[in-house]
Amino acid sequence: MSKSQSQNWICPVTAANMAVAQRLVAGKWKFVILWRLSDGTKRFNELQKMLPISQGILTQQLRELERDGIVHREVYREIPPKVEYSLTDIGQGFVPILDDVLKWVKSYNERKTKADRV
């Protein structure tokens, strides 16, 4: 079966796996958060300064990533409270995918720019 034929019929197993993948990284800021954490552990305020989003949205996205086992949240019992976020082993496994996506986007932008000039 050719690829175009297989696209007309979606395997339930593949579709289910794609749905899981989409759920895990769905969210306007999750890719960016994961990219920032790929550089190493960050405190909440560091992340907030890096991203033009509200505290509530950042908190929600981090909680979802933590719930899904992609991000680790470390709370230090001190005054004032200190909270750090880092990628889990599962999250580290996503970094090469982020790299590939960024390479693809760069290639896309270059091709699109060339096509728009013509």
N, C-alpha and C positions, 0 to 999 in steps of 0.2 A: 504494500500500500504506500503510495507516495505521500509526501508531507502535506500537499494540498488536499488530498483525499482524507487524510487523518484529521485535518483541522475541521472537516465537516462533521465528524463524529468524535466527540471528546470522551475519552476513557474516563469512567467514574473515579478510578483511582487517581489518575493524573489530575482531574478536576478538583478532587478533594485535597490533594497535596498543594495545588496552586492556591486554593482557598485558604489553607493554613498559612502558606507563605505570605499571601496578601494581608491576612489578619495581623500577622506578626509585625510587619513593617508599615502597615497602613497608618496614616497619620501624617499630616503635613510636615512635621518637624522630626520625625523619627530618624530618617536618613542623616539629617544634619547632626542630631544629637549623637548618633552612633559614630559619625565621622569625627566629631570633637572628642569623644571618649576613646577613639582609637589611638589618640596621642598619649593617653594615660589618664590616671585618676583625676577627677575634677570635683571641686566643691560646688554645691548648688549655685552659690552666687557667681562663681566663675562661669558656669554654663549660662546663667541668666545674662551676664554681661556680653557673652559671645553671640547670643541669639536675640533677634528683635521680636520676642514673644512675651506674653504676660506670664507672671509667676504661676497662675493657675493652669495655663496650658502646658507649661514646662513640667509642672508637678504631675499633671495627668499623664503626659507622654512618658515620663520617667516611671511612674507607677505601673503603667501597662508593660513597659519593657522589663521592669523588675518582676512583675507577675509572670511573664512569659519566660523568665530565666535568662534573659539576654543581658540585663544590667544588674549589678550588685550594688546594694545600698548599705553603706557602713555608717552607723550612728555612734558617735563618741559622746559618752555621758560626761559632759563638761559644761561650764557656763562661760560664754553662751554656747548653745548646742552646736556641734560640728557634724555635718553630714557630707560624706563623700560618695561619689558614684564612679563605678568602673565597669568595664566589660567582663562578663563571666567567660569561661572557656567557650561556651556556646556563642556568645557575642563576638569573641575574638575570631571564631570561625566565619563570621559574616564579613569581616574586614576585607578579605580578598574579593568578595562579591561587590562591596562598595567601590573598591579600586577599579574593578571591571566596569561597573556602571559609570563611574566618572570618566574612564577612558572612552567608553561608548558615547557619552554625552559630548565630550570634546570632539570626537570624530563627527558626530551628528552636526554639531554647531559649525564645524569647518565646511562640511558638505552643504549644509543649508545656506551658509553665507555665499559659497561659490554658486549655488543654484539660483539664489536670489539676484546675483549680479548679472546673470545671463538673460 
